[in-house]
Amino acid sequence: MVQSGQGRSSKPNHASATMSTTADLAAIHEPLSDLFTTPRSRDEWERHRVSDEQVAFYRREGYLPGVRVLDKRQVEALRAELAEWFNPDHPGRELWYEYHTNESADPGRVLFHALGAWRIKPGFHDLLWAPSFLVPAAQLLGGPVRFWHDQLFCKPARHGGVVAWHQDYSYWTRTVPMAHITCWVGLDDSRQDNGCVHYVPGSHEWPLLPITGLAGDMDAIREVLNDEQWERFQRPVAVELKAGEATFHHPLMVHGSFANSTERPRRAAVINAFRDGTRSDTNEVLLKGVPPIPKGERMDGTFFPLLFDPATVGMVV
């Protein structure tokens, strides 16, 4: 793993870290705190593997649910950091790639959505280096894991909004090849009644669909599905997770989540990554505030760090 920017002689306790929250943590490409423990041997890394059966399920269905990524202490630490960001006037607000206190198309519903948490707080920064995320991601990608960007999706109690049906890669065509993966990590128990993620199994084998909106009409996707796709779309799977559990999915996987009218919030952190070697497919800005990477050049540098190369620890994926 590569560190750029300032060196650190030791890692602070997560609860007592005094680093300014307005410093751009993107310059540091290693964990900042003790929130996650980095394995010291191949055997310790191997403990985070998912089974061959789970990998086969992902290949067949397009998603893999129920992978434990966070323990209770880690969930609580990330919830505490997240709470500050619901106030728009918070330290580090200039570092977000995107920030929406409410991206919902329904004024009576709220969908908090933001990109760039890893740049602002040490816990969300260090989440990218969680071995329980990195090892399954490397297995499912079939190689070294490089960071793309993170996201937060939060639905408050009683009036939480929807995330409409979509394919992630429809928003990511500025990178090639399509060697991406998404890890959706629950910070609360997510169930059908409070807006858990739903998938259309096997839809990762569909072609790229036109964008029909991220936070609006749940039925808008009907306009771009053929009859066979529409028939399969009638049998989505609800992925219910405990806080700290994650679901991984393919970049073409059709997924969405319904409103939250319960008395419980539904908060989630999302890590988007791609296999090392992915290239820029545009000369335009890839993320707000990030210098462009010329078309055809490898995705790397400060904002797209290499998170994990299994070969360096003797792992075969």
Secondary structure, 3 states (H helix, E strand, C coil): CCCCCCCCCCCCCHHHCCCCCCCCHHHCCCCCCCCCCCCCCHHHHHCCCCCHHHHHHHHHHCEEEEEECCCHHHHHHHHHHHHHCCCCCCCCHHHCCEEECCCCCCCCCECEEEECHHHCCHHHHHHCCCHHHHHHHHHHHCCCEEEEEEEEEEECCCCECCEEEECHHHHCCCEECCCEEEEEEECCCECHHHCCEEECCCHHHCCCCCCCCCCCCCCHHHHHCCHHHHHHHCCCEEECECCCEEEEECCCCCEEECCECCCCCEEEEEEEEEECCCEECCCCCCCCCCCCCCCCCECCCCCCCEEECHHHHCCCC
